[in-house]
């Protein structure tokens, strides 16, 4: 009977198998990785079932047949060590590129802010009211690129 050996049909121990109906001895399985153990007795094929030893850190055998640790598993999924580090380097490069772009844009806005005159308060200036005969034009209150920094500062930072 497959999975059993000897004249009394003794079940093959975990890590051994017997594929045919004979009185032969059980052979050793050789398909488990280093970080695993055989978990079933009475196997009938050389591909014995096994479980990974570190269940809290390692995924199940169905998704991690080599019982790799999490970093090694992700490296294997990406395509190896070189692909993993190439992908990591590309991610860091794009993150730095975004940071550098935001930093340059922030400096440009700061320089523009220093160069602009304060137009937000021109609506309340007495000379502006005299020039428009007591009526303030609506374009003084419009939000645009020149005045948005001042509105933001006034609304969120000053209170």
Rosetta blueprint (number, residue, H / E / L):
1 X L
2 X L
3 X L
4 X E
5 X E
6 X L
7 X L
8 X L
9 X L
10 X E
11 X E
12 X L
13 X L
14 X L
15 X L
16 X E
17 X E
18 X L
19 X L
20 X L
21 X L
22 X L
23 X L
24 X L
25 X L
26 X L
27 X E
28 X E
29 X L
30 X L
31 X L
32 X L
33 X L
34 X L
35 X L
36 X E
37 X E
38 X E
39 X L
40 X L
41 X L
42 X L
43 X E
44 X L
45 X L
46 X L
47 X L
48 X L
49 X L
50 X E
51 X E
52 X E
53 X L
54 X L
55 X L
56 X L
57 X L
58 X L
59 X L
60 X L
61 X L
62 X L
63 X L
64 X L
65 X L
66 X L
67 X L
68 X L
69 X L
70 X H
71 X H
72 X H
73 X H
74 X H
75 X H
76 X H
77 X H
78 X H
79 X L
80 X L
81 X H
82 X H
83 X H
84 X H
85 X H
86 X H
87 X H
88 X H
89 X H
90 X H
91 X H
92 X H
93 X H
94 X H
95 X H
96 X H
97 X H
98 X H
99 X H
100 X H
101 X H
102 X H
103 X H
104 X H
105 X H
106 X H
107 X H
108 X H
109 X H
110 X H
111 X H
112 X H
113 X H
114 X H
115 X H
116 X L
117 X L
118 X L
119 X L
120 X H
121 X H
122 X H
123 X H
124 X H
125 X L
126 X H
127 X H
128 X H
129 X H
130 X H
131 X H
132 X L
133 X L
134 X L
135 X L
136 X L
137 X L
138 X H
139 X H
140 X H
141 X L
142 X L
143 X L
144 X L
145 X L
146 X L
147 X L
148 X H
149 X H
150 X H
151 X H
152 X H
153 X H
154 X H
155 X H
156 X H
157 X H
158 X H
159 X L
